[in-house]
Amino acid sequence: MKLEMKNICKSFGSNDVLKHVDFHLNEGEICALLGENGAGKSTLMNILGGVLEADQGEILLDGKVHSFRTPLQSLDAGIAFIHQELNLINDLAIYENMYIGRELKKPSGLLDHRRMIAETEKVFERMALDISPKTLVRELDASYKQIVEITRALLMNAKLIIMDEPTTSLTDPEIEHVFSILRTLRQQGVGIVFISHKLREVMEICDRYTVLRDGNMVSEGMVSEVTTSELARFMVGHDVRSDALDLENNRGDACLQLKGLTREPYFRDISLTAHKGEVLGVTGLLGDGRSELFSTVFGAEGSYTGEIDLDGQRVRMHSTEQAIKMGIAYVPRNRKENGIIKDMTILENGTVVSWPRLTKYLFLDHKKQKREFEKQKLALHIKMGAENDVITSLSGGNQQKIVLAKWLSENPKVLILDNPTQGVDVGAKEEIYDIILALAKAGVAVIVLSSEAQEIIRVCTRALVMYHGGIIGEVSGETMNEHAIMRLATGG
C-alpha cells in the first residue's frame, strides 16, 4: 500500500504544529520519521492513525483519498499504530490484550478463548518468543510489553505499521530480533514508518528518511546517502558533538562504596567505589541486575546482605526517605511509569522531593517552592508553558529535565541515573550530558546506568559491566569501546 500525505497543517490554538508537511511511504519500505521532541512527528502520525484530524491537507492510500476520524477507521484501512505510550491493560492476559475491541467469538456469542490463544501463539512462534499468551501483562517487564504491542500490530495483518519509538525499552538482542521481523514484513510488502531518536538504528533498518523541524519538513532522502551526523544536524539545525566528555583529573575521594552487596536472585557479591567528581557507568544487557542493585542502594528494595558506605560511614538502607536524607538521588529508568506523576503539574513534579523541606506547620511554602523551581528551570534550560500545566504537556526531553530538577534541588552527594536519555531527542540528550558534566565538575558522584554502549563511552570516565547479577569487568580509556563492552556484557 502506497501512502501520500500532502500539505498537512495542524494547529493547537496559536501553536502551529505542522506547516504544509508532505510525507510519503512506498509499499514494502521502511521510512524513518525524524525530528526533535515537539517537531511534529507524533502529531503527523496521529492524523494518519485517526487520533487527530488535520486542519488542512489530504491523505491518499494507493491514490485514493481517505479521511480518518477515529483510530478504528484508520485500522480498517490497514494502518496499525504502535504508540510510544503503551496501550496495554496490566490485569488482563497477553492474548486478551491482543484482541481488545475485536474479540473472537463462538457461534453462541461467547468469547472463543481457545482460538485467540492459538492465534496469539502463532504470532509468537513467528517471532520466536518463548512466552505463554496466558501470562498476565503485569508480570512482564517493559521490554516484553513493547514486544506485545508489536505482535498485536502483526496480528492485525496491517499493510502499513507506524512504530513510535518501538525499541526504547529493548536490549540489543531484542532489538535485532524485532528488526528481523521488520525485514520479513518489508519483504511481504508491508510499509513501516519508523519513529526513533536512535540514529544508528535508523541507519541499520531504514531505507529512506524524512526530517521534521519546528513543524516543517526540512529534509528527505535515502538513508544510504547520509551519515548519523548529517541526520542529527538536520534534526537540530546545527552540528551535534560526539566527542567524549572531558572529566580528566576531576576524580576526588570515595563517596559511595559497596562491599559484597547481595540480593538474590537479582545480584550478588557486588563491590564497587564511586568517587566524587566522576561519572561511573554501569552497563550490560537488560536483566543484568543493575537497576535492582541501585534501587536497593536507594532503599527501595528491602533486605540485602553486604555493606554500603557513604563518605566513609557505614549505613544501612531501609527506605528511600532515609536515602534522600543521606544525599542519594535516583532517577528511575522508566520515566512514564516511575519518574513523573502524570496527574500533577510541572511545578509539583519539579519540587515533590523537596516538599518535606518546604513544609512548615503542615503547610507548603508556595513562594519558596516557586523560587527554587525557577532556579532549576533556568539552570536546566527547561522549555515549558505555564508551571501549572500538567507534566504530560512537555516533550520527553523536558519531562526528563523536570525529573532531574526535583532531585538537583536537594543537592545530592550521589546521583544515580538509570537510562537517563530514554525517549529523548539528540538535542535534549546533549543538554542532559552537559548537566551530568557540570554536576561531576561540582563534585557530585554521578552513576549512569545504560544499555547503550555509545552513551557509556560518551559520558562516563570508566564503566563496570554486569552479567547475570555480577560485575564481570571494568573498562576505561582505550579499553572502553563497544566491542569490549559487548564482549563482557555477553559473558566473555
Disulfide bonds with the S-S distance in Angstrom:
none
